[in-house]
Amino acid sequence: MDRVYFDNSATTRVDDRVLDAMRPYFLEKYGNASSLHSFGHEAYDAMEAAREQVAKAVNAAPRDIIFTSGGTESDNLALQGAAFANASKGKHIITSSVEHHAVLHTCQFLEAQGFKVTYLPVDSEGFVSEEDLKNALTPETTLVSIMMANNEIGTIQRIKDLAEIAKDKGALFMTDAVQALTKIPVDVERLNVDLLTMSAHKFHGPKGVGALYVRKGVKLRPIIYGGGHERGLRSSTENIPGIVGMGKAAELGIAEMDESVERMERIRDHLIDGTLSAVPRSYLNGPRGDGRLCNNANFRFDYIEGEGMVLLLDMQGIAASTGSACSTKSLEPSHVLRSLGLRHEQCHGSLRLSLSKFNTMEEADRFLEAIPPIIERLRKMSPLGEGVSYDVPAVQ
Ligand SMILES: *Cc1c(COP(=O)(O)O)cnc(C)c1O
């Protein structure tokens, strides 16, 4: 049985052309980019070519791109780096309640270090309000960090407007663009952002490599010390094959964006319309239309536990994910769904399908065939049971 992969917000398949571009840097051109001999030059040149490819993908200058080990490290370097470098100006940071844990847990660390962090709420579709940001800014605010697109519900924030408000008040603006890059246009000049984070494995590049855009003149304190690589901001021998792969993946992702987005949107809308019409008491989490990532569908089914859905789908060869608690090994359900104003029980019944350019309409049809009986079966077994009021606490 062919398996269906609908978990592309977790990670993606490496594009064959990306793998082909990387291969020589494991086997023949394996030099250290700092070495003086020809092996070193080869590695250095490849790294700089990749830096140009990544820079071009976000309309930045190559020297403003720092390679890291992934989205998480980029988020840490941007947040910790800017917070500590600007601590003498102020110790207030603003972010949103729906950020990725790479941002939220870094902010919690900064709180423990004496910074004050404001977590802006979102509306029922996951949008941060400009008004809330205006009201939260103080003369002490040095940094505002709002993600470009949400990894769970696909909400695309109005980054240009939010950045303008923050920068008017003299704060730096950072955005986590890990889910956005290659799915919506990302232009650091048009958006006027100061810091922007990326991760290769979310757009058909390899795992373990990411990048951070740092606007010229923005001061950061490093979080890793050593040999002074990446302008002293990120010491450690550069991951040349990974970096080459990221460059290639960025180049391909941008060149083929229009076509891939259109394809994913058609499949997404088929999944959304098909599911909502086939399954009673099913709902869409997050916005409809332009405010939603082309590759994201996130459903909520009353009276259901997400884990059950994911496991039963997996038995039919369909990979999806849930914001329910048990799967995340913590007892709390998704903080993103909670931020939408959903009750615990409602969050437990969520199912995320996230697409890539490799998915097909036939795969969507396979899901649409599989899901109604799965829901019916789970509802028959559910302690939440149909007709049971949500005000009754769920059986533990
Ligand atoms: C995946 C993801 C990250 C973390 O990236 P890694 O490369 O896996 O560390 C950060 N932010 C968002 C929005 C993500 O989806």
PDBQT file of the ligand as one rigid body, heavy atoms in Angstrom, charges set to zero:
ROOT
HETATM    1  C1  LIG A 401       9.442  23.534  12.598  1.00  0.00    +0.000 C 
HETATM    2  C2  LIG A 401       9.348  24.921  13.138  1.00  0.00    +0.000 A 
HETATM    3  C3  LIG A 401      10.384  25.492  13.894  1.00  0.00    +0.000 A 
HETATM    4  C4  LIG A 401      11.604  24.712  14.301  1.00  0.00    +0.000 C 
HETATM    5  O1  LIG A 401      12.434  24.423  13.220  1.00  0.00    +0.000 OA
HETATM    6  P1  LIG A 401      13.518  23.231  13.358  1.00  0.00    +0.000 P 
HETATM    7  O2  LIG A 401      14.363  23.388  12.146  1.00  0.00    +0.000 OA
HETATM    8  O3  LIG A 401      12.753  21.963  13.369  1.00  0.00    +0.000 OA
HETATM    9  O4  LIG A 401      14.276  23.469  14.619  1.00  0.00    +0.000 OA
HETATM   10  C5  LIG A 401      10.252  26.791  14.319  1.00  0.00    +0.000 A 
HETATM   11  N1  LIG A 401       9.159  27.510  14.009  1.00  0.00    +0.000 NA
HETATM   12  C6  LIG A 401       8.143  27.005  13.287  1.00  0.00    +0.000 A 
HETATM   13  C7  LIG A 401       6.966  27.861  12.976  1.00  0.00    +0.000 C 
HETATM   14  C8  LIG A 401       8.194  25.692  12.834  1.00  0.00    +0.000 A 
HETATM   15  O5  LIG A 401       7.182  25.195  12.140  1.00  0.00    +0.000 OA
ENDROOT
TORSDOF 0
